[in-house]
């Protein structure tokens, strides 16, 4: 990603420094801004991945509890249904 010029250089300063020095100063500021932006993105990505890993483990735990509960309820309904059929037949 190419950094755009992020600063407006005053004409007075440009004439004092010269065009080449002003361009180099703008390039330094842009490179520093780009590096800072990339560092912030890397930090946020690491933080997001860390939170995602924690939430995934929590999600897996809750899914397991949900399916165990569903299995228990389904088993109870099946046994109740079968028990009522057996009592009706006898």
Number of C-alpha atoms within 10 A of each C-alpha: 4 7 10 11 13 11 10 7 13 9 12 9 11 14 11 10 13 12 13 10 13 18 15 11 14 18 17 12 15 18 16 12 14 16 12 12 12 12 12 12 12 12 12 12 12 12 11 12 12 12 11 12 11 11 12 12 11 12 12 11 11 12 12 12 12 12 11 12 12 12 12 12 12 12 12 12 12 12 12 12 11 12 12 11 11 10 8 8 7 5
